[in-house]
Amino acid sequence: MKPITLHEVAKACCGTLHGDPGLKITSIVTDSRKAGEGSLFAAIKGARVDGHRFIPAVAEQGAVCVLCEEKPDIDINYIRVESTLVALKGIAEYYRSLFTIPFIGITGSVGKTSTKEFISAVLAQKYNVHKTGGNFNNELGVPITLFGLEEEHEVAVIEMGISGFGEMTRLSKMVKPDISVITNIGYCHLENLGDRDGVLRAKTEMFQYLKKNGVIILCHDDDKLRTVTDYHGIRPIFYGTGNDEYRAENITEKGLDGIGCTLIHHARMDDSVEDVRIDVTIPTMGRHNVLNALCAMAVGTQLGLSADEIKRGLESFENVGSRNHIIKTDTLTIIDDCYNANPTSTKAGLDTLSKLGGRRIAILGDMKELGKDELALHREVGAYAKEVGIDMLVAVGPLSEATAEGYGEGAYYAATVERCIDRIKRYLRPGDTILVKASHSMQFERIVEALCS
């Protein structure tokens, strides 16, 4: 973090400073264990833990100052505010203003993190990239991500996730993207957003703080995104599998080795049009990753990367966490994709599974936050698994009973993860390929661990 003074911090968050305004901080943390010399500790009142309890500990660890809602009981520099979380967003907005590098904001119902990794891998061929880590994509995570920016960074790739209206406005106010990317509009957070039209409205709030002369990049394959024709005179750049500015041909699935394709940029050169073509093997499974690669190509082109640099970046891509992670045991091939799930991403996972060898088994759990149509959407996913030729479906969780119903004969149902773990191995045979996917709260990583053991 660039050093900033306590005066700058207090002014940015409209807080009242009690201490030396000239003192400088070199980090802002919300985890007391990370507080140390040069840090400012933000004491957040959470549902389970009140960060104010840890102020004495961070003082002993050498923290310069605390951001808090209550006067500390010990002698330490502090900035008092009405809401620590709101104050952090104000500080993050100010801190972002200290950088003139390009900022790429990424959102979408599915594929945000994978697209972020694709874009970062491409841009890293030319720039020092700062990117969102883990799941730090919400109203607390985005400030923490921004505070990680250092002097040497040349571009920032910021993932932005929401669950309701107004959140994207607050996130984009901090990020102020030069390039706004939306991957798709799916069936996510419908209990707050109502329907996919509501999701579209919420996601496109990002454009409100797009920089003047900024760039909008959207997936034309998505029926909702293709309705976005312009925003205050800015016409979107589209990528997709049709006749788009960025498109793909010769898509060849190579199983566990990834997917081959030719990526094409229909580029205007002065008074002529020229196709830039890149033959690439994307080192991860699933046709949907072709779209992620096209998006990364579009961003890379906007920031001046050559075709060779884009190709090198795409071929260096690595999945993060439990996202399409391939695990091979002595007898099984496991696709660990249990970080999150919704109907769109689960169908994409089933498409990938259907192309692989061995007996194909899907272990699917509840998909949360789908609103009033949640049972119908689970049933639809079960029917889709049958349609694409999945050999066996194991459905886990109360909502997933509808998934089993949609699949019909050949489906097994377990009410809990524990029940699934207790019974699953009796169904398996050597050579099976297994997709494990559910919303993160289902804790399906426990099933993966059981399969690996």
C-alpha positions in Angstrom: 0.0 0.0 0.0 1.2 3.5 -0.8 1.8 5.3 2.5 -1.0 7.8 3.4 -1.4 10.0 6.4 -4.1 9.7 9.1 -5.3 13.1 8.0 -5.9 11.7 4.5 -7.7 8.7 6.0 -9.9 10.8 8.3 -10.8 13.2 5.5 -11.7 10.4 3.1 -14.1 8.7 5.5 -15.5 11.9 7.1 -14.2 10.6 10.5 -13.0 12.4 13.6 -9.3 11.9 14.1 -7.9 11.6 17.6 -4.1 11.5 17.2 -1.3 12.8 15.1 -2.6 13.7 11.6 0.9 13.5 10.1 1.4 9.8 11.0 1.5 7.5 8.0 0.0 4.0 7.5 1.2 1.4 5.1 -1.7 -1.1 5.3 -5.3 -1.3 6.3 -6.6 -4.6 7.7 -9.8 -6.0 9.1 -8.3 -9.2 10.5 -6.6 -8.4 13.8 -4.1 -11.2 13.2 -2.7 -9.2 10.3 -2.2 -6.0 12.2 1.3 -4.9 12.7 3.8 -2.0 12.3 2.4 0.7 10.1 -1.1 -0.7 9.9 -4.6 0.7 10.5 -7.0 -1.8 12.0 -10.6 -1.4 11.0 -12.8 -2.6 13.8 -16.0 -4.1 12.2 -19.0 -5.2 14.1 -20.0 -8.5 12.6 -22.9 -10.8 13.2 -20.7 -13.1 15.3 -17.6 -11.1 16.3 -17.1 -7.4 17.2 -13.7 -6.2 16.0 -13.6 -3.6 18.8 -12.7 -6.5 21.1 -9.3 -6.8 19.4 -8.2 -3.2 19.7 -5.9 -3.9 22.7 -4.3 -6.8 20.8 -3.6 -4.8 17.6 -2.1 -2.0 19.7 0.4 -4.5 21.2 1.2 -5.7 17.7 2.2 -2.2 16.6 -0.8 -0.9 14.8 -0.6 2.9 14.2 -4.3 3.6 14.4 -7.7 2.1 14.6 -10.9 2.9 12.7 -13.8 2.4 15.1 -17.3 3.3 16.1 -16.6 3.5 19.8 -13.9 5.3 21.8 -11.1 2.8 22.6 -10.4 2.0 26.3 -6.6 2.2 25.6 -4.2 4.9 24.5 -4.0 4.6 20.7 -4.6 6.9 17.7 -8.1 6.4 16.4 -10.5 7.7 13.9 -14.1 7.5 15.0 -16.9 7.0 12.5 -20.6 6.1 12.5 -20.0 2.9 10.4 -16.6 1.3 10.0 -17.8 -0.6 6.9 -19.1 2.6 5.2 -15.9 4.4 6.2 -13.7 1.7 4.6 -15.5 2.3 1.3 -14.8 6.0 1.5 -11.1 5.4 2.2 -11.0 2.8 -0.7 -12.5 5.3 -3.1 -9.9 7.9 -2.1 -7.0 5.4 -2.3 -8.1 4.2 -5.7 -7.9 7.9 -6.9 -4.2 7.9 -6.2 -3.6 5.5 -9.2 -3.8 6.4 -12.9 -3.4 2.8 -14.1 -6.2 1.0 -16.0 -8.8 -0.6 -13.8 -10.9 -3.5 -15.2 -14.1 -4.3 -13.4 -15.6 -7.7 -13.9 -19.1 -9.0 -12.9 -21.6 -11.6 -14.1 -23.8 -14.3 -12.7 -21.4 -17.1 -13.7 -17.7 -17.2 -14.5 -16.5 -13.9 -12.8 -13.6 -15.5 -11.1 -12.5 -17.7 -14.1 -12.7 -14.7 -16.4 -10.7 -12.6 -13.9 -8.0 -15.3 -13.9 -8.0 -15.5 -17.8 -7.7 -11.7 -18.1 -5.0 -11.5 -15.4 -3.0 -14.3 -17.1 -3.1 -12.4 -20.4 -2.3 -9.0 -19.0 0.6 -10.4 -17.0 2.4 -11.0 -20.2 3.0 -7.3 -20.5 2.0 -5.6 -17.1 2.5 -6.0 -13.4 -1.1 -7.0 -12.5 -3.0 -6.6 -9.2 -6.1 -8.8 -9.1 -8.8 -9.8 -6.7 -7.8 -12.7 -4.5 -10.1 -15.4 -3.2 -13.7 -14.3 -2.9 -12.9 -10.7 -2.0 -15.5 -9.3 -4.4 -18.1 -7.7 -2.1 -18.5 -4.5 -0.2 -15.8 -5.5 2.3 -13.7 -7.5 -0.1 -13.4 -4.8 -2.8 -11.9 -2.2 -0.4 -9.4 -4.8 0.9 -8.5 -5.6 -2.7 -8.0 -1.9 -3.5 -5.8 -1.4 -0.4 -3.5 -4.1 -1.8 -2.5 -1.9 -4.7 1.2 -1.0 -4.7 3.3 1.6 -6.5 4.7 -1.0 -8.9 1.3 -2.2 -10.2 0.5 -1.3 -13.8 -3.1 -2.6 -14.1 -5.8 -3.7 -11.7 -8.4 -6.5 -12.4 -11.2 -6.2 -9.9 -14.0 -8.8 -9.5 -17.3 -7.4 -8.3 -20.1 -9.6 -6.9 -23.6 -8.5 -5.7 -26.8 -9.9 -4.3 -29.1 -6.9 -4.4 -29.9 -3.6 -6.1 -27.6 -0.7 -5.2 -24.5 -2.8 -4.3 -22.9 -2.6 -7.8 -23.3 1.2 -7.7 -21.4 1.3 -4.4 -18.7 -1.1 -5.7 -18.2 0.8 -9.0 -18.0 4.1 -7.1 -14.9 2.7 -5.4 -13.4 1.0 -8.5 -14.3 3.5 -11.2 -13.4 1.0 -14.0 -11.8 2.0 -17.2 -13.1 -1.2 -18.7 -16.4 -2.8 -17.6 -16.9 -6.5 -18.3 -20.1 -8.5 -17.8 -19.9 -12.2 -18.5 -23.6 -13.2 -18.4 -27.0 -12.7 -16.8 -28.1 -15.9 -15.0 -30.4 -17.2 -12.3 -28.6 -15.8 -9.3 -29.9 -13.9 -6.2 -33.4 -14.0 -7.5 -34.8 -13.7 -4.0 -33.6 -10.1 -4.1 -33.5 -9.3 -7.8 -36.7 -11.0 -8.9 -35.8 -12.2 -12.3 -33.1 -12.1 -15.0 -34.2 -8.6 -16.0 -33.6 -7.5 -12.4 -30.2 -9.2 -12.5 -29.4 -7.2 -15.7 -30.4 -3.9 -14.1 -28.3 -4.6 -11.0 -25.2 -5.7 -12.9 -25.3 -2.8 -15.4 -25.2 -0.3 -12.4 -21.5 -0.8 -12.9 -21.6 1.6 -15.9 -22.6 4.6 -13.7 -19.0 5.1 -12.6 -17.3 3.9 -15.8 -14.5 6.4 -16.6 -15.2 8.9 -19.4 -14.3 7.3 -22.7 -14.3 3.9 -21.0 -14.9 0.5 -22.6 -17.8 -1.9 -22.1 -17.2 -5.6 -23.0 -20.2 -7.9 -23.0 -21.0 -11.5 -24.1 -23.2 -11.5 -27.1 -24.3 -15.1 -26.5 -26.3 -13.9 -23.5 -29.8 -12.9 -24.6 -30.1 -10.2 -21.9 -26.6 -8.6 -22.5 -27.2 -8.4 -26.2 -30.0 -5.9 -25.5 -27.5 -3.4 -24.2 -26.9 -1.2 -27.2 -25.1 1.8 -25.7 -24.6 3.6 -22.4 -24.3 7.4 -22.7 -22.8 7.1 -26.1 -20.5 4.2 -25.3 -21.2 1.3 -27.6 -20.4 -2.1 -26.2 -17.7 -4.4 -27.6 -19.2 -7.9 -28.0 -17.6 -11.3 -27.9 -19.3 -14.6 -28.6 -19.7 -17.7 -30.8 -21.6 -15.8 -33.5 -20.4 -13.2 -36.0 -19.1 -10.9 -33.2 -16.1 -8.6 -33.1 -14.4 -11.3 -31.0 -15.5 -14.8 -31.9 -14.2 -18.4 -31.9 -14.0 -21.1 -34.6 -12.7 -24.7 -34.8 -13.7 -25.5 -31.2 -12.3 -28.9 -30.3 -12.8 -30.5 -26.9 -9.8 -32.5 -25.7 -11.2 -34.0 -22.6 -9.0 -33.5 -19.5 -6.3 -31.8 -21.7 -8.5 -28.7 -22.3 -10.1 -27.2 -25.4 -8.6 -26.1 -28.7 -10.0 -23.2 -30.7 -9.2 -20.3 -33.1 -9.9 -16.9 -31.5 -10.7 -14.2 -34.0 -10.7 -10.4 -33.6 -12.6 -8.7 -36.4 -10.4 -5.5 -36.2 -10.8 -2.3 -38.1 -7.4 -1.0 -39.4 -7.8 2.5 -40.7 -10.2 2.1 -43.7 -10.0 -1.7 -43.9 -11.0 -4.7 -41.8 -8.5 -7.3 -40.8 -9.0 -10.6 -38.9 -6.5 -11.3 -36.2 -6.5 -15.0 -35.6 -5.0 -16.9 -32.6 -4.8 -20.7 -32.5 -4.8 -21.7 -28.9 -5.3 -24.7 -26.5 -7.0 -23.5 -23.4 -5.7 -25.7 -20.5 -9.1 -26.3 -18.8 -12.2 -28.1 -19.7 -15.6 -26.8 -20.9 -16.8 -24.9 -24.0 -17.8 -22.0 -21.8 -14.1 -21.3 -21.2 -13.9 -20.3 -24.9 -16.0 -17.3 -24.0 -13.8 -16.5 -21.0 -10.8 -16.6 -23.3 -12.5 -14.4 -25.9 -13.2 -11.9 -23.1 -9.6 -11.9 -22.1 -8.5 -11.4 -25.7 -10.8 -8.4 -25.9 -9.4 -6.8 -22.8 -5.8 -7.6 -23.8 -6.4 -6.0 -27.3 -7.8 -2.9 -25.6 -4.6 -2.6 -23.5 -2.2 -3.1 -26.4 -1.2 -6.7 -26.1 0.0 -8.6 -29.2 -1.5 -11.8 -30.5 1.5 -13.7 -29.3 1.2 -12.2 -25.8 -2.5 -13.0 -25.7 -1.8 -16.6 -26.8 0.9 -17.1 -24.1 -1.4 -15.7 -21.4 -4.3 -17.9 -22.3 -2.1 -21.0 -22.4 -0.7 -20.2 -18.9 -4.2 -20.0 -17.3 -4.7 -22.0 -14.1 -7.9 -22.6 -12.3 -8.2 -21.4 -8.7 -9.8 -23.1 -5.7 -12.6 -25.6 -6.2 -13.4 -24.5 -9.7 -13.2 -27.2 -12.4 -10.3 -28.6 -10.5 -9.3 -32.1 -11.7 -8.3 -34.7 -9.1 -7.1 -38.1 -10.2 -7.1 -40.9 -7.6 -6.0 -44.5 -8.2 -9.5 -45.4 -9.5 -11.5 -42.2 -10.0 -11.4 -38.9 -11.9 -13.0 -36.1 -9.8 -14.1 -32.7 -11.1 -14.1 -30.6 -8.0 -16.4 -27.7 -8.8 -18.0 -27.2 -5.4 -17.1 -23.6 -4.9 -20.6 -22.4 -6.0 -23.5 -23.4 -8.2 -26.5 -22.0 -10.0 -28.5 -23.5 -12.9 -26.3 -21.9 -15.6 -23.0 -23.0 -14.2 -24.3 -26.5 -13.2 -25.5 -27.1 -16.8 -22.1 -26.0 -18.0 -20.5 -28.5 -15.7 -22.8 -31.3 -16.9 -21.9 -30.4 -20.5 -18.2 -30.9 -19.6 -18.9 -34.1 -17.8 -20.9 -35.5 -20.7 -17.8 -35.2 -23.0 -15.5 -37.3 -20.7 -14.8 -41.0 -20.6 -15.8 -43.6 -18.1 -19.1 -43.9 -16.3 -20.2 -40.3 -15.8 -21.6 -39.5 -12.4 -22.9 -36.1 -11.1 -23.1 -35.4 -7.4 -25.2 -32.3 -7.2 -26.4 -30.3 -4.2 -28.7 -27.4 -3.4 -28.4 -24.2 -5.5 -29.2 -21.4 -3.1 -30.8 -18.0 -3.6 -33.0 -18.9 -6.6 -36.2 -17.3 -5.3 -39.8 -18.6 -5.8 -38.9 -20.9 -8.8 -36.1 -22.7 -7.0 -37.7 -26.2 -7.1 -38.6 -25.8 -10.8 -35.0 -24.8 -11.5 -33.6 -27.7 -9.6 -36.0 -30.1 -11.5 -34.8 -28.5 -14.8 -31.2 -29.2 -13.9 -32.0 -32.9 -13.2 -33.8 -33.2 -16.5 -30.8 -31.6 -18.3 -28.4 -34.2 -16.7 -30.5 -37.0 -18.1 -30.7 -35.2 -21.5 -26.9 -34.9 -21.9 -26.3 -38.5 -21.0 -25.1 -38.4 -17.4 -25.0 -42.1 -16.3 -25.9 -41.5 -12.7 -27.1 -38.6 -10.6 -26.7 -38.3 -6.8 -28.7 -35.4 -5.4 -28.0 -34.0 -2.0 -30.0 -31.6 0.2 -33.6 -30.7 0.6 -33.9 -28.7 -2.6 -32.1 -31.3 -4.6 -34.8 -33.8 -4.1 -36.4 -31.9 -7.1 -33.2 -32.5 -9.0 -33.5 -36.2 -8.5 -37.1 -36.0 -9.6 -36.1 -34.2 -12.8 -33.5 -36.9 -13.6 -35.9 -39.8 -12.9 -34.7 -43.4 -12.9 -31.1 -43.7 -12.1 -31.0 -40.9 -9.5 -30.1 -41.4 -5.9 -31.2 -39.0 -3.2 -29.4 -38.1 0.1 -30.9 -35.6 2.5 -27.5 -34.5 3.9 -23.8 -34.5 3.0 -23.2 -37.0 5.8 -25.7 -39.4 4.3 -24.1 -39.0 0.9 -20.6 -39.7 2.2 -21.9 -42.7 4.1 -23.4 -44.3 1.0 -21.6 -42.9 -2.1 -18.7 -45.4 -2.3 -21.0 -48.4 -2.7 -22.2 -46.8 -6.0 -18.7 -46.2 -7.5 -16.6 -48.3 -9.8 -13.0 -48.0 -11.0 -12.8 -45.7 -14.0 -15.7 -43.5 -13.0 -15.6 -39.7 -13.7 -17.4 -37.7 -11.1 -18.6 -34.0 -11.1 -19.1 -32.6 -7.6 -21.0 -29.3 -7.6 -23.3 -27.3 -5.2 -23.6 -23.9 -3.6 -20.7 -23.2 -1.3 -22.8 -23.4 1.9 -23.5 -27.1 1.2 -19.8 -27.8 2.1 -19.4 -30.3 -0.7 -15.6 -30.1 -0.2 -16.3 -32.8 2.4 -17.6 -35.1 -0.3 -14.5 -34.4 -2.4 -12.3 -35.3 0.6 -14.2 -38.5 1.1 -13.9 -39.5 -2.5 -10.1 -38.8 -2.4 -9.7 -41.0 0.7 
